[in-house]
Amino acid sequence: MKTMIIAVAAMLVAGCGAATPVPADALTRAQQTVRSAEAMPMTALDPKAMQHLQLAKEQLSYGKRLLVEGENADARWVLMRAEADAEAALYLAHAEAAKADARQTIEAVRQAMSAVQQQKEGSGS
């Protein structure tokens, strides 16, 4: 009788793990973040951003496979990693875009200063 109770308890515990809900929210967020990173032009110009994007895509694919296999709990963690890597790619791409804007602004200021200097020299001679 005691063995029967232990067996039933073990089946109940095992059954609880199988009842993990499908992490549709994690899948949706990961997919949207990967798409956003792909759409950011500067992602392709930053090797680190590209690396994070590639990792995110691989994890997204693996997470989908886990969902098909019914491994919902594991899929949730993998999809969260996919979203995090896609966010890293986005942040790196935004940083690269900000650097490019800063370089353009610095060059515009240099050109303006040069023009002002040339006007001073031309009117002062």
MOPAC internal coordinates of N, CA, C and O (Angstrom, degrees):
PM7 1SCF
backbone

  N    0.0000 0     0.00 0     0.00 0    0    0    0
  C    1.4457 1     0.00 0     0.00 0    1    0    0
  C    1.5295 1   110.86 1     0.00 0    2    1    0
  O    1.2310 1   120.79 1   136.84 1    3    2    1
  N    1.3236 1   116.10 1   -43.16 1    3    2    1
  C    1.4632 1   120.34 1  -179.85 1    5    3    2
  C    1.5308 1   110.01 1   -62.83 1    6    5    3
  O    1.2310 1   119.61 1   140.18 1    7    6    5
  N    1.3216 1   118.35 1   -39.82 1    7    6    5
  C    1.4515 1   122.85 1   178.45 1    9    7    6
  C    1.5257 1   110.52 1   -63.42 1   10    9    7
  O    1.2310 1   120.66 1   142.16 1   11   10    9
  N    1.3177 1   116.34 1   -37.84 1   11   10    9
  C    1.4685 1   121.22 1  -179.97 1   13   11   10
  C    1.5343 1   110.02 1   -65.40 1   14   13   11
  O    1.2310 1   119.66 1   139.17 1   15   14   13
  N    1.3120 1   118.25 1   -40.83 1   15   14   13
  C    1.4655 1   122.07 1   179.80 1   17   15   14
  C    1.5311 1   110.20 1   -65.91 1   18   17   15
  O    1.2310 1   120.60 1   138.44 1   19   18   17
  N    1.3323 1   116.47 1   -41.56 1   19   18   17
  C    1.4600 1   120.46 1   178.70 1   21   19   18
  C    1.5220 1   110.26 1   -63.87 1   22   21   19
  O    1.2310 1   120.16 1   139.05 1   23   22   21
  N    1.3165 1   117.30 1   -40.95 1   23   22   21
  C    1.4655 1   121.34 1   179.74 1   25   23   22
  C    1.5245 1   110.97 1   -64.22 1   26   25   23
  O    1.2310 1   120.29 1   137.06 1   27   26   25
  N    1.3257 1   117.06 1   -42.94 1   27   26   25
  C    1.4649 1   121.19 1   179.64 1   29   27   26
  C    1.5346 1   109.68 1   -65.80 1   30   29   27
  O    1.2310 1   120.50 1   138.29 1   31   30   29
  N    1.3339 1   116.65 1   -41.71 1   31   30   29
  C    1.4631 1   120.11 1   178.82 1   33   31   30
  C    1.5252 1   110.44 1   -62.83 1   34   33   31
  O    1.2310 1   119.92 1   138.86 1   35   34   33
  N    1.3214 1   117.75 1   -41.14 1   35   34   33
  C    1.4648 1   121.17 1   178.80 1   37   35   34
  C    1.5265 1   110.82 1   -63.41 1   38   37   35
  O    1.2310 1   120.25 1   140.14 1   39   38   37
  N    1.3222 1   117.13 1   -39.86 1   39   38   37
  C    1.4685 1   120.07 1   179.26 1   41   39   38
  C    1.5283 1   110.63 1   -66.87 1   42   41   39
  O    1.2310 1   120.45 1   142.55 1   43   42   41
  N    1.3335 1   116.74 1   -37.45 1   43   42   41
  C    1.4577 1   119.82 1   178.69 1   45   43   42
  C    1.5188 1   111.17 1   -65.87 1   46   45   43
  O    1.2310 1   120.43 1   137.78 1   47   46   45
  N    1.3278 1   116.78 1   -42.22 1   47   46   45
  C    1.4630 1   120.85 1   178.44 1   49   47   46
  C    1.5200 1   109.98 1   -63.88 1   50   49   47
  O    1.2310 1   120.05 1   135.74 1   51   50   49
  N    1.3204 1   117.52 1   -44.26 1   51   50   49
  C    1.4665 1   121.55 1   178.76 1   53   51   50
  C    1.5193 1   110.18 1   -63.55 1   54   53   51
  O    1.2310 1   119.96 1   142.09 1   55   54   53
  N    1.2965 1   117.68 1   -37.91 1   55   54   53
  C    1.4556 1   121.89 1   179.99 1   57   55   54
  C    1.5137 1   112.22 1   -66.45 1   58   57   55
  O    1.2310 1   119.99 1   147.79 1   59   58   57
  N    1.3164 1   117.62 1   -32.21 1   59   58   57
  C    1.4646 1   120.96 1   179.21 1   61   59   58
  C    1.5252 1   110.79 1   -64.69 1   62   61   59
  O    1.2310 1   119.83 1   142.79 1   63   62   61
  N    1.3083 1   117.92 1   -37.21 1   63   62   61
  C    1.4553 1   121.72 1   178.54 1   65   63   62
  C    1.5096 1   111.92 1   -65.72 1   66   65   63
  O    1.2310 1   120.06 1   146.37 1   67   66   65
  N    1.3039 1   117.49 1   -33.63 1   67   66   65
  C    1.4600 1   121.29 1  -179.38 1   69   67   66
  C    1.5224 1   111.63 1   -74.45 1   70   69   67
  O    1.2310 1   120.41 1   164.48 1   71   70   69
  N    1.3295 1   116.82 1   -15.52 1   71   70   69
  C    1.4603 1   120.38 1  -176.49 1   73   71   70
  C    1.5251 1   112.31 1   -88.61 1   74   73   71
  O    1.2310 1   119.68 1  -167.53 1   75   74   73
  N    1.3253 1   118.21 1    12.47 1   75   74   73
  C    1.4608 1   120.70 1   178.89 1   77   75   74
  C    1.5224 1   108.63 1   -63.40 1   78   77   75
  O    1.2310 1   120.24 1   -52.97 1   79   78   77
  N    1.3301 1   117.14 1   127.03 1   79   78   77
  C    1.4654 1   119.39 1  -177.86 1   81   79   78
  C    1.5339 1   111.89 1   -67.92 1   82   81   79
  O    1.2310 1   121.79 1   -25.82 1   83   82   81
  N    1.3007 1   114.18 1   154.18 1   83   82   81
  C    1.4655 1   120.27 1   177.76 1   85   83   82
  C    1.5349 1   107.78 1   -65.79 1   86   85   83
  O    1.2310 1   119.90 1   -52.60 1   87   86   85
  N    1.3388 1   117.79 1   127.40 1   87   86   85
  C    1.4693 1   120.55 1  -178.44 1   89   87   86
  C    1.5255 1   111.96 1   -82.64 1   90   89   87
  O    1.2310 1   121.35 1  -115.02 1   91   90   89
  N    1.3376 1   115.02 1    64.98 1   91   90   89
  C    1.4688 1   119.99 1  -177.66 1   93   91   90
  C    1.5184 1   111.32 1   -61.19 1   94   93   91
  O    1.2310 1   120.38 1   144.83 1   95   94   93
  N    1.3385 1   116.88 1   -35.17 1   95   94   93
  C    1.4657 1   120.09 1   179.97 1   97   95   94
  C    1.5271 1   110.69 1   -64.27 1   98   97   95
  O    1.2310 1   120.64 1   138.27 1   99   98   97
  N    1.3322 1   116.37 1   -41.73 1   99   98   97
  C    1.4719 1   120.21 1   179.57 1  101   99   98
  C    1.5281 1   110.35 1   -66.23 1  102  101   99
  O    1.2310 1   120.47 1   140.64 1  103  102  101
  N    1.3205 1   116.71 1   -39.36 1  103  102  101
  C    1.4658 1   120.79 1   178.69 1  105  103  102
  C    1.5270 1   110.14 1   -63.69 1  106  105  103
  O    1.2310 1   120.41 1   133.64 1  107  106  105
  N    1.3150 1   116.82 1   -46.36 1  107  106  105
  C    1.4635 1   120.99 1  -178.98 1  109  107  106
  C    1.5273 1   111.50 1   -62.23 1  110  109  107
  O    1.2310 1   120.63 1   133.76 1  111  110  109
  N    1.3373 1   116.41 1   -46.24 1  111  110  109
  C    1.4682 1   119.65 1   179.93 1  113  111  110
  C    1.5190 1   111.60 1   -62.71 1  114  113  111
  O    1.2310 1   120.53 1   137.14 1  115  114  113
  N    1.3294 1   116.59 1   -42.86 1  115  114  113
  C    1.4667 1   120.14 1  -179.78 1  117  115  114
  C    1.5310 1   110.33 1   -63.47 1  118  117  115
  O    1.2310 1   120.29 1   135.78 1  119  118  117
  N    1.3207 1   117.06 1   -44.22 1  119  118  117
  C    1.4653 1   120.41 1   180.00 1  121  119  118
  C    1.5260 1   111.02 1   -62.63 1  122  121  119
  O    1.2310 1   120.34 1   135.57 1  123  122  121
  N    1.3269 1   116.95 1   -44.43 1  123  122  121
  C    1.4662 1   120.45 1  -178.72 1  125  123  122
  C    1.5236 1   111.35 1   -65.10 1  126  125  123
  O    1.2310 1   120.47 1   139.64 1  127  126  125
  N    1.3228 1   116.71 1   -40.36 1  127  126  125
  C    1.4600 1   119.61 1  -178.33 1  129  127  126
  C    1.5258 1   110.89 1   -69.49 1  130  129  127
  O    1.2310 1   120.35 1   141.80 1  131  130  129
  N    1.3340 1   116.93 1   -38.20 1  131  130  129
  C    1.4678 1   120.39 1   176.70 1  133  131  130
  C    1.5281 1   109.62 1   -63.31 1  134  133  131
  O    1.2310 1   120.34 1   135.78 1  135  134  133
  N    1.3301 1   116.96 1   -44.22 1  135  134  133
  C    1.4748 1   120.13 1   178.71 1  137  135  134
  C    1.5268 1   110.89 1   -61.25 1  138  137  135
  O    1.2310 1   120.31 1   139.03 1  139  138  137
  N    1.3180 1   117.02 1   -40.97 1  139  138  137
  C    1.4700 1   120.28 1   179.20 1  141  139  138
  C    1.5214 1   111.15 1   -63.19 1  142  141  139
  O    1.2310 1   120.75 1   137.51 1  143  142  141
  N    1.3235 1   116.16 1   -42.49 1  143  142  141
  C    1.4699 1   120.10 1   179.38 1  145  143  142
  C    1.5254 1   110.66 1   -65.91 1  146  145  143
  O    1.2310 1   120.61 1   141.94 1  147  146  145
  N    1.3251 1   116.44 1   -38.06 1  147  146  145
  C    1.4687 1   120.09 1   178.36 1  149  147  146
  C    1.5315 1   111.07 1   -66.15 1  150  149  147
  O    1.2310 1   120.59 1   145.02 1  151  150  149
  N    1.3159 1   116.47 1   -34.98 1  151  150  149
  C    1.4652 1   121.05 1  -176.40 1  153  151  150
  C    1.5251 1   112.50 1   -77.08 1  154  153  151
  O    1.2310 1   120.00 1   162.51 1  155  154  153
  N    1.3121 1   117.61 1   -17.49 1  155  154  153
  C    1.4678 1   121.68 1  -178.98 1  157  155  154
  C    1.5221 1   108.83 1   -77.92 1  158  157  155
  O    1.2310 1   119.48 1   -66.38 1  159  158  157
  N    1.3449 1   118.60 1   113.62 1  159  158  157
  C    1.4705 1   120.62 1  -176.33 1  161  159  158
  C    1.5293 1   114.01 1   -58.49 1  162  161  159
  O    1.2310 1   120.26 1   145.70 1  163  162  161
  N    1.3193 1   117.11 1   -34.30 1  163  162  161
  C    1.4622 1   120.01 1  -176.60 1  165  163  162
  C    1.5308 1   112.52 1   -70.62 1  166  165  163
  O    1.2310 1   119.86 1   164.88 1  167  166  165
  N    1.3233 1   117.88 1   -15.12 1  167  166  165
  C    1.4654 1   120.38 1   178.44 1  169  167  166
  C    1.5212 1   110.12 1   -58.97 1  170  169  167
  O    1.2310 1   120.84 1   139.17 1  171  170  169
  N    1.3196 1   116.00 1   -40.83 1  171  170  169
  C    1.4633 1   120.80 1  -177.37 1  173  171  170
  C    1.5266 1   112.52 1   -69.50 1  174  173  171
  O    1.2310 1   120.12 1   161.24 1  175  174  173
  N    1.3246 1   117.38 1   -18.76 1  175  174  173
  C    1.4651 1   120.87 1  -177.03 1  177  175  174
  C    1.5254 1   113.32 1   -91.51 1  178  177  175
  O    1.2310 1   120.41 1   167.64 1  179  178  177
  N    1.3150 1   116.82 1   -12.36 1  179  178  177
  C    1.4637 1   120.91 1  -178.36 1  181  179  178
  C    1.5274 1   109.22 1  -111.29 1  182  181  179
  O    1.2310 1   120.01 1   -65.47 1  183  182  181
  N    1.3335 1   117.59 1   114.53 1  183  182  181
  C    1.4673 1   120.08 1  -178.22 1  185  183  182
  C    1.5296 1   113.74 1   -57.99 1  186  185  183
  O    1.2310 1   120.35 1   143.30 1  187  186  185
  N    1.3302 1   116.93 1   -36.70 1  187  186  185
  C    1.4695 1   119.28 1   178.94 1  189  187  186
  C    1.5238 1   110.93 1   -68.11 1  190  189  187
  O    1.2310 1   120.50 1   139.88 1  191  190  189
  N    1.3104 1   116.65 1   -40.12 1  191  190  189
  C    1.4606 1   120.33 1   177.85 1  193  191  190
  C    1.5227 1   110.16 1   -63.37 1  194  193  191
  O    1.2310 1   120.59 1   137.87 1  195  194  193
  N    1.3217 1   116.47 1   -42.13 1  195  194  193
  C    1.4666 1   120.14 1   178.26 1  197  195  194
  C    1.5259 1   111.07 1   -63.08 1  198  197  195
  O    1.2310 1   120.42 1   141.35 1  199  198  197
  N    1.3097 1   116.80 1   -38.65 1  199  198  197
  C    1.4651 1   120.43 1   179.30 1  201  199  198
  C    1.5323 1   110.11 1   -64.12 1  202  201  199
  O    1.2310 1   120.26 1   135.02 1  203  202  201
  N    1.3149 1   117.11 1   -44.98 1  203  202  201
  C    1.4683 1   120.25 1   178.74 1  205  203  202
  C    1.5308 1   110.93 1   -65.05 1  206  205  203
  O    1.2310 1   120.53 1   141.19 1  207  206  205
  N    1.3226 1   116.59 1   -38.81 1  207  206  205
  C    1.4619 1   119.78 1   178.32 1  209  207  206
  C    1.5256 1   110.65 1   -63.85 1  210  209  207
  O    1.2310 1   120.35 1   137.47 1  211  210  209
  N    1.3179 1   116.95 1   -42.53 1  211  210  209
  C    1.4627 1   120.51 1   178.54 1  213  211  210
  C    1.5290 1   110.95 1   -62.40 1  214  213  211
  O    1.2310 1   120.75 1   136.10 1  215  214  213
  N    1.3231 1   116.16 1   -43.90 1  215  214  213
  C    1.4699 1   119.72 1   177.17 1  217  215  214
  C    1.5305 1   110.57 1   -60.74 1  218  217  215
  O    1.2310 1   120.52 1   137.47 1  219  218  217
  N    1.3235 1   116.62 1   -42.53 1  219  218  217
  C    1.4639 1   120.74 1   179.67 1  221  219  218
  C    1.5225 1   110.92 1   -61.15 1  222  221  219
  O    1.2310 1   120.31 1   137.32 1  223  222  221
  N    1.3227 1   117.01 1   -42.68 1  223  222  221
  C    1.4658 1   120.41 1   179.25 1  225  223  222
  C    1.5266 1   111.26 1   -63.67 1  226  225  223
  O    1.2310 1   120.81 1   137.27 1  227  226  225
  N    1.3315 1   116.06 1   -42.73 1  227  226  225
  C    1.4631 1   119.93 1   179.51 1  229  227  226
  C    1.5281 1   110.88 1   -63.97 1  230  229  227
  O    1.2310 1   120.73 1   137.25 1  231  230  229
  N    1.3312 1   116.21 1   -42.75 1  231  230  229
  C    1.4591 1   119.87 1  -179.85 1  233  231  230
  C    1.5200 1   111.06 1   -68.30 1  234  233  231
  O    1.2310 1   120.24 1   143.33 1  235  234  233
  N    1.3186 1   117.15 1   -36.67 1  235  234  233
  C    1.4611 1   120.88 1   177.14 1  237  235  234
  C    1.5279 1   110.10 1   -62.03 1  238  237  235
  O    1.2310 1   120.86 1   135.31 1  239  238  237
  N    1.3054 1   115.96 1   -44.69 1  239  238  237
  C    1.4678 1   120.37 1   178.20 1  241  239  238
  C    1.5273 1   111.16 1   -62.12 1  242  241  239
  O    1.2310 1   120.75 1   135.75 1  243  242  241
  N    1.3284 1   116.17 1   -44.25 1  243  242  241
  C    1.4639 1   120.99 1   179.42 1  245  243  242
  C    1.5278 1   110.74 1   -64.86 1  246  245  243
  O    1.2310 1   120.71 1   139.15 1  247  246  245
  N    1.3280 1   116.24 1   -40.85 1  247  246  245
  C    1.4599 1   120.34 1   178.05 1  249  247  246
  C    1.5265 1   111.75 1   -61.14 1  250  249  247
  O    1.2310 1   120.33 1   138.84 1  251  250  249
  N    1.3156 1   116.97 1   -41.16 1  251  250  249
  C    1.4708 1   120.48 1   177.37 1  253  251  250
  C    1.5291 1   111.05 1   -62.84 1  254  253  251
  O    1.2310 1   121.27 1   139.39 1  255  254  253
  N    1.3294 1   115.18 1   -40.61 1  255  254  253
  C    1.4661 1   119.59 1   178.49 1  257  255  254
  C    1.5323 1   110.53 1   -62.60 1  258  257  255
  O    1.2310 1   120.83 1   138.19 1  259  258  257
  N    1.3301 1   116.02 1   -41.81 1  259  258  257
  C    1.4672 1   119.82 1   178.11 1  261  259  258
  C    1.5264 1   110.89 1   -62.84 1  262  261  259
  O    1.2310 1   120.18 1   141.96 1  263  262  261
  N    1.3100 1   117.25 1   -38.04 1  263  262  261
  C    1.4646 1   120.44 1   177.75 1  265  263  262
  C    1.5237 1   111.17 1   -62.47 1  266  265  263
  O    1.2310 1   120.92 1   136.63 1  267  266  265
  N    1.3112 1   115.84 1   -43.37 1  267  266  265
  C    1.4709 1   120.23 1   178.77 1  269  267  266
  C    1.5255 1   110.49 1   -61.40 1  270  269  267
  O    1.2310 1   120.84 1   143.46 1  271  270  269
  N    1.3284 1   115.99 1   -36.54 1  271  270  269
  C    1.4652 1   121.09 1  -179.24 1  273  271  270
  C    1.5296 1   112.09 1   -80.61 1  274  273  271
  O    1.2310 1   120.18 1   176.48 1  275  274  273
  N    1.3332 1   117.26 1    -3.52 1  275  274  273
  C    1.4564 1   120.63 1   178.70 1  277  275  274
  C    1.5214 1   114.17 1    83.42 1  278  277  275
  O    1.2310 1   120.20 1  -168.66 1  279  278  277
  N    1.3127 1   117.23 1    11.34 1  279  278  277
  C    1.4671 1   122.07 1   179.88 1  281  279  278
  C    1.5310 1   109.00 1   -89.96 1  282  281  279
  O    1.2310 1   120.92 1  -114.02 1  283  282  281
  N    1.3238 1   115.85 1    65.98 1  283  282  281
  C    1.4594 1   121.43 1  -171.94 1  285  283  282
  C    1.5240 1   113.74 1   -64.38 1  286  285  283
  O    1.2310 1   120.22 1   139.74 1  287  286  285
  N    1.3196 1   117.18 1   -40.26 1  287  286  285
  C    1.4664 1   119.76 1  -178.91 1  289  287  286
  C    1.5285 1   110.49 1   -64.69 1  290  289  287
  O    1.2310 1   120.33 1   133.84 1  291  290  289
  N    1.3155 1   116.97 1   -46.16 1  291  290  289
  C    1.4703 1   120.47 1   177.78 1  293  291  290
  C    1.5221 1   110.66 1   -65.01 1  294  293  291
  O    1.2310 1   120.66 1   141.13 1  295  294  293
  N    1.3217 1   116.35 1   -38.87 1  295  294  293
  C    1.4664 1   120.86 1  -179.91 1  297  295  294
  C    1.5209 1   110.67 1   -60.65 1  298  297  295
  O    1.2310 1   120.30 1   139.43 1  299  298  297
  N    1.3322 1   117.02 1   -40.57 1  299  298  297
  C    1.4648 1   120.56 1  -179.83 1  301  299  298
  C    1.5285 1   110.28 1   -57.27 1  302  301  299
  O    1.2310 1   120.21 1   133.01 1  303  302  301
  N    1.3370 1   117.21 1   -46.99 1  303  302  301
  C    1.4674 1   120.92 1  -178.95 1  305  303  302
  C    1.5278 1   111.40 1   -65.06 1  306  305  303
  O    1.2310 1   120.29 1   137.66 1  307  306  305
  N    1.3144 1   117.06 1   -42.34 1  307  306  305
  C    1.4640 1   120.66 1  -179.74 1  309  307  306
  C    1.5238 1   110.01 1   -65.15 1  310  309  307
  O    1.2310 1   120.26 1   139.11 1  311  310  309
  N    1.3165 1   117.11 1   -40.89 1  311  310  309
  C    1.4668 1   120.93 1   179.28 1  313  311  310
  C    1.5225 1   111.48 1   -67.90 1  314  313  311
  O    1.2310 1   120.33 1   145.71 1  315  314  313
  N    1.3164 1   116.98 1   -34.29 1  315  314  313
  C    1.4626 1   119.75 1   175.54 1  317  315  314
  C    1.5315 1   110.40 1   -65.01 1  318  317  315
  O    1.2310 1   120.50 1   141.07 1  319  318  317
  N    1.3364 1   116.64 1   -38.93 1  319  318  317
  C    1.4704 1   119.76 1   176.61 1  321  319  318
  C    1.5194 1   110.46 1   -65.80 1  322  321  319
  O    1.2310 1   120.58 1   140.32 1  323  322  321
  N    1.3342 1   116.50 1   -39.68 1  323  322  321
  C    1.4676 1   120.35 1   178.39 1  325  323  322
  C    1.5236 1   110.20 1   -60.38 1  326  325  323
  O    1.2310 1   120.60 1   135.41 1  327  326  325
  N    1.3203 1   116.45 1   -44.59 1  327  326  325
  C    1.4612 1   120.26 1   179.24 1  329  327  326
  C    1.5335 1   110.60 1   -63.29 1  330  329  327
  O    1.2310 1   120.37 1   138.11 1  331  330  329
  N    1.3140 1   116.90 1   -41.89 1  331  330  329
  C    1.4684 1   120.57 1  -179.51 1  333  331  330
  C    1.5247 1   111.25 1   -64.15 1  334  333  331
  O    1.2310 1   120.00 1   137.84 1  335  334  333
  N    1.3266 1   117.61 1   -42.16 1  335  334  333
  C    1.4617 1   119.77 1   178.57 1  337  335  334
  C    1.5222 1   111.02 1   -67.27 1  338  337  335
  O    1.2310 1   119.98 1   141.80 1  339  338  337
  N    1.3195 1   117.65 1   -38.20 1  339  338  337
  C    1.4652 1   120.34 1   177.43 1  341  339  338
  C    1.5300 1   110.34 1   -65.09 1  342  341  339
  O    1.2310 1   120.42 1   141.58 1  343  342  341
  N    1.3402 1   116.80 1   -38.42 1  343  342  341
  C    1.4594 1   119.94 1   176.87 1  345  343  342
  C    1.5307 1   110.43 1   -64.98 1  346  345  343
  O    1.2310 1   120.21 1   139.90 1  347  346  345
  N    1.3165 1   117.20 1   -40.10 1  347  346  345
  C    1.4670 1   120.34 1   177.49 1  349  347  346
  C    1.5252 1   109.84 1   -60.86 1  350  349  347
  O    1.2310 1   120.42 1   137.39 1  351  350  349
  N    1.3336 1   116.80 1   -42.61 1  351  350  349
  C    1.4638 1   120.44 1   177.90 1  353  351  350
  C    1.5279 1   110.33 1   -60.44 1  354  353  351
  O    1.2310 1   120.69 1   137.16 1  355  354  353
  N    1.3251 1   116.29 1   -42.84 1  355  354  353
  C    1.4691 1   120.46 1   178.78 1  357  355  354
  C    1.5238 1   111.57 1   -62.76 1  358  357  355
  O    1.2310 1   120.35 1   133.56 1  359  358  357
  N    1.3231 1   116.94 1   -46.44 1  359  358  357
  C    1.4619 1   120.43 1  -179.34 1  361  359  358
  C    1.5286 1   111.03 1   -62.17 1  362  361  359
  O    1.2310 1   120.61 1   137.85 1  363  362  361
  N    1.3213 1   116.43 1   -42.15 1  363  362  361
  C    1.4623 1   120.03 1   178.69 1  365  363  362
  C    1.5284 1   110.86 1   -64.98 1  366  365  363
  O    1.2310 1   120.53 1   140.24 1  367  366  365
  N    1.3244 1   116.59 1   -39.76 1  367  366  365
  C    1.4708 1   120.46 1   178.38 1  369  367  366
  C    1.5270 1   110.72 1   -65.51 1  370  369  367
  O    1.2310 1   120.47 1   138.37 1  371  370  369
  N    1.3345 1   116.71 1   -41.63 1  371  370  369
  C    1.4716 1   119.71 1   177.12 1  373  371  370
  C    1.5210 1   110.69 1   -63.25 1  374  373  371
  O    1.2310 1   120.37 1   140.53 1  375  374  373
  N    1.3123 1   116.90 1   -39.47 1  375  374  373
  C    1.4655 1   120.55 1   178.13 1  377  375  374
  C    1.5231 1   110.51 1   -63.32 1  378  377  375
  O    1.2310 1   120.24 1   137.94 1  379  378  377
  N    1.3229 1   117.15 1   -42.06 1  379  378  377
  C    1.4602 1   121.71 1   178.25 1  381  379  378
  C    1.5254 1   110.44 1   -63.60 1  382  381  379
  O    1.2310 1   120.34 1   139.88 1  383  382  381
  N    1.3265 1   116.96 1   -40.12 1  383  382  381
  C    1.4641 1   120.97 1   177.74 1  385  383  382
  C    1.5365 1   110.31 1   -64.57 1  386  385  383
  O    1.2310 1   120.34 1   139.61 1  387  386  385
  N    1.3152 1   116.95 1   -40.39 1  387  386  385
  C    1.4666 1   120.69 1   178.61 1  389  387  386
  C    1.5292 1   110.91 1   -64.87 1  390  389  387
  O    1.2310 1   120.62 1   140.82 1  391  390  389
  N    1.3256 1   116.41 1   -39.18 1  391  390  389
  C    1.4736 1   119.76 1   177.22 1  393  391  390
  C    1.5199 1   110.75 1   -63.62 1  394  393  391
  O    1.2310 1   120.65 1   137.35 1  395  394  393
  N    1.3239 1   116.37 1   -42.65 1  395  394  393
  C    1.4696 1   119.98 1   179.30 1  397  395  394
  C    1.5285 1   110.36 1   -63.00 1  398  397  395
  O    1.2310 1   120.28 1   137.77 1  399  398  397
  N    1.3313 1   117.06 1   -42.23 1  399  398  397
  C    1.4684 1   120.77 1   177.37 1  401  399  398
  C    1.5248 1   110.65 1   -62.41 1  402  401  399
  O    1.2310 1   120.49 1   137.92 1  403  402  401
  N    1.3177 1   116.66 1   -42.08 1  403  402  401
  C    1.4628 1   120.69 1   179.52 1  405  403  402
  C    1.5257 1   110.94 1   -63.09 1  406  405  403
  O    1.2310 1   120.63 1   137.89 1  407  406  405
  N    1.3435 1   116.39 1   -42.11 1  407  406  405
  C    1.4669 1   119.64 1   178.53 1  409  407  406
  C    1.5253 1   110.73 1   -62.16 1  410  409  407
  O    1.2310 1   120.32 1   138.21 1  411  410  409
  N    1.3247 1   117.00 1   -41.79 1  411  410  409
  C    1.4654 1   120.83 1   178.79 1  413  411  410
  C    1.5248 1   111.13 1   -64.16 1  414  413  411
  O    1.2310 1   120.72 1   138.60 1  415  414  413
  N    1.3125 1   116.24 1   -41.40 1  415  414  413
  C    1.4602 1   120.21 1   179.53 1  417  415  414
  C    1.5203 1   110.81 1   -65.15 1  418  417  415
  O    1.2310 1   120.33 1   136.21 1  419  418  417
  N    1.3184 1   116.98 1   -43.79 1  419  418  417
  C    1.4732 1   120.86 1   178.36 1  421  419  418
  C    1.5186 1   110.25 1   -60.75 1  422  421  419
  O    1.2310 1   120.02 1   136.85 1  423  422  421
  N    1.3189 1   117.57 1   -43.15 1  423  422  421
  C    1.4666 1   120.96 1   179.41 1  425  423  422
  C    1.5287 1   110.87 1   -64.68 1  426  425  423
  O    1.2310 1   120.37 1   139.84 1  427  426  425
  N    1.3428 1   116.90 1   -40.16 1  427  426  425
  C    1.4657 1   120.19 1   178.58 1  429  427  426
  C    1.5234 1   110.59 1   -64.23 1  430  429  427
  O    1.2310 1   120.11 1   139.80 1  431  430  429
  N    1.3187 1   117.40 1   -40.20 1  431  430  429
  C    1.4675 1   121.15 1   178.19 1  433  431  430
  C    1.5264 1   110.18 1   -65.23 1  434  433  431
  O    1.2310 1   120.09 1   137.96 1  435  434  433
  N    1.3161 1   117.43 1   -42.04 1  435  434  433
  C    1.4748 1   120.73 1   178.72 1  437  435  434
  C    1.5253 1   110.89 1   -61.11 1  438  437  435
  O    1.2310 1   121.14 1   136.63 1  439  438  437
  N    1.3229 1   115.43 1   -43.37 1  439  438  437
  C    1.4620 1   119.10 1   179.66 1  441  439  438
  C    1.5235 1   110.98 1   -64.71 1  442  441  439
  O    1.2310 1   120.65 1   139.34 1  443  442  441
  N    1.3250 1   116.37 1   -40.66 1  443  442  441
  C    1.4660 1   119.92 1   179.17 1  445  443  442
  C    1.5190 1   110.36 1   -65.41 1  446  445  443
  O    1.2310 1   120.24 1   138.07 1  447  446  445
  N    1.3258 1   117.14 1   -41.93 1  447  446  445
  C    1.4700 1   120.48 1   178.47 1  449  447  446
  C    1.5217 1   110.83 1   -64.17 1  450  449  447
  O    1.2310 1   120.62 1   141.27 1  451  450  449
  N    1.3048 1   116.42 1   -38.73 1  451  450  449
  C    1.4600 1   120.59 1   178.65 1  453  451  450
  C    1.5265 1   110.28 1   -65.03 1  454  453  451
  O    1.2310 1   120.43 1   137.77 1  455  454  453
  N    1.3187 1   116.79 1   -42.23 1  455  454  453
  C    1.4658 1   120.62 1   179.00 1  457  455  454
  C    1.5211 1   110.75 1   -63.66 1  458  457  455
  O    1.2310 1   120.47 1   138.03 1  459  458  457
  N    1.3250 1   116.71 1   -41.97 1  459  458  457
  C    1.4673 1   120.56 1   178.47 1  461  459  458
  C    1.5229 1   109.87 1   -63.98 1  462  461  459
  O    1.2310 1   120.16 1   136.88 1  463  462  461
  N    1.3034 1   117.31 1   -43.12 1  463  462  461
  C    1.4633 1   121.72 1   179.93 1  465  463  462
  C    1.5319 1   110.31 1   -62.00 1  466  465  463
  O    1.2310 1   120.58 1   137.34 1  467  466  465
  N    1.3251 1   116.50 1   -42.66 1  467  466  465
  C    1.4626 1   119.93 1   179.72 1  469  467  466
  C    1.5252 1   110.68 1   -65.46 1  470  469  467
  O    1.2310 1   119.84 1   144.27 1  471  470  469
  N    1.3311 1   117.91 1   -35.73 1  471  470  469
  C    1.4722 1   120.72 1   177.52 1  473  471  470
  C    1.5161 1   110.89 1   -66.66 1  474  473  471
  O    1.2310 1   121.05 1   140.01 1  475  474  473
  N    1.3290 1   115.59 1   -39.99 1  475  474  473
  C    1.4739 1   119.56 1   178.31 1  477  475  474
  C    1.5126 1   110.64 1   -63.12 1  478  477  475
  O    1.2310 1   121.05 1   135.35 1  479  478  477
  N    1.3279 1   115.60 1   -44.65 1  479  478  477
  C    1.4780 1   119.94 1  -178.77 1  481  479  478
  C    1.5276 1   110.04 1   -66.89 1  482  481  479
  O    1.2310 1   120.21 1   142.99 1  483  482  481
  N    1.2961 1   117.20 1   -37.01 1  483  482  481
  C    1.4669 1   120.30 1  -179.43 1  485  483  482
  C    1.5174 1   112.08 1   -70.95 1  486  485  483
  O    1.2310 1   119.27 1   143.15 1  487  486  485
  N    1.3047 1   119.00 1   -36.85 1  487  486  485
  C    1.4631 1   120.96 1  -178.89 1  489  487  486
  C    1.5259 1   111.44 1   -85.05 1  490  489  487
  O    1.2310 1   119.89 1   157.91 1  491  490  489
  N    1.3235 1   117.82 1   -22.09 1  491  490  489
  C    1.4501 1   121.13 1  -178.74 1  493  491  490
  C    1.5085 1   112.52 1   -86.14 1  494  493  491
  O    1.2310 1   117.99 1   166.95 1  495  494  493
  N    1.2714 1   121.44 1   -13.05 1  495  494  493
  C    1.4764 1   122.64 1  -176.45 1  497  495  494
  C    1.4718 1   111.93 1   -77.88 1  498  497  495
  O    1.2310 1   120.10 1   180.00 1  499  498  497

